[in-house]
Amino acid sequence: MKNVVFVCTGNTCRSPMAEGYLKSLKPKGYEIISRGLSADGSPAANNSVNVMLEAGIDITKHISKQMSYADAEKADVIVCMSSSHADTLEALGVDKLKCYVLGINDPFGGDINLYRECRDNIFEAIDELIEDGIL
């Protein structure tokens, strides 16, 4: 079993889209979750839900969850949306060799086109991680 955790700030935009995309590929032997460094139990952002539905992926049931040390310990791969997320995790003692940074800008508060761009960047970055054998 390969455990993958996608991490962003609030776990309402980027990481749920990444989780939804990788799950949609139905990789065998994977456990895939997403977490936030400042999550508060909110649902996925409306624009995140809408652009994922455009791609045929339903994340309507997503509720944001806080990253825990147990999540980090269990993970084989931690995919961070930005370098600041990886830096925060490393400062908390998470093995930096588990962390990969996608460099995806936060669309929070932006218009639907910004979310589409974010979604497409996430899909491309995950495809590259798969091609590189990381995922």
N, C-alpha and C positions, 0 to 999 in steps of 0.2 A: 504494500500500500504506500503510495506517495502522497504525502500531506502537503498541500499548497495553501498558503494564506496570502490574500491580496490585502494591502494596507493603504489607507488614505487617512484624511483628517477626521471627517465626521461619519464615514461609512454610509453616505447617502447618495453619492454621485459616482466617482471613479471606481472604487473597489467593488461595489455591487455590479457595475457594468462588466468589469473584468471577470468577476466570479460567474456571472450569468453567461458570458461568452465561452469561457473554458468549459463550463458544464454543458453548454449546447453542443460542444464537439464530442461529448460522451467518451472521454478517455477512460480506458479500462484500468482499474486498480488505483484510482485517484480519490482522495477526499479533498474537496475544494470548499474553502470558506473565505469570507472577507471580514475585515475588522477595521475599526477606526481608532485613532489615538485620542480622539475627543468625541466619542460616540455617546448619544443620549437616548437611544431607543426610538428614534424617529424613523418613519418610513423612507423609502428611497425617494429622492427628489422627483417631482412630476416630470420634468424634462428628461431625466434619466430613464424613467419608466417609458415615456413616449418614444424616445429614440431607439430604445431596445426593442419595443414592440414593432417599430418600423423594420427592424432586422429579424423579426420573427422570434424574439426571445422575451419571455415574460418574467419580469422581476417585481411584479406588483406585490408579492407577499413579503418582500425583503423588509426587515426591521434592523436598524443599525445596532451593532454590538461593539463593545469596548474590547480592544486587544488586551489579552491577559498574558502573563508569563507562561501559563500552561499552554496557551495557543502557540507561543513562540518556541517552547521546548519541544512540542509535538511536531512542529513543522519541519519538513525536509527543505522546503523552498519558501522564502518570504519575498513576495514581489511588492515592492514599495512604489507608489506613484511618483514620489519625488525624493531627492537626496535628503531633504530635511526629515522625512519619515525614517529613512534608514539611519541617519545620524542619531535620532531620538532613540530608536531601538538599540543601537550599539551602545549609547550612553547608559542604557538600562541593563546592559550586560548580555544582550542577544548576540549570538555568534554572527559576526559580519560576513562570514563565508556563506551563510544561508540567504543573505539579502541581495536582491537584484533591484536596480532602480530603472524604472521606465521613463522618467522625465516627462510625465503627463501633467499639463497645467490644469488647475482646478476650474471647472466651468461654473461653480456655484454662483447663482445670481445672474448668470448670463442668459442670452436668448437661445432659442431652440437650435439655431445654426451652430452656436458655440458647443452645445452638447453633442450635435452630430459630428463635429470635428473631433471632439474628445473621444467619442465612441470609436470612430474610425482609427484614430491614433492608438487607442487601446487594442483594438483587434489586430492591427499591424504589429504592434510591439509583442503581443502574445504569440502571434504566428512566428515571429523571429525567435522568441524563446523556445518554441517547439522545434523549429528548424535547427537551433543550436544545441538541442538535446537537454536543455535546462528543465523544460516542462515535458 
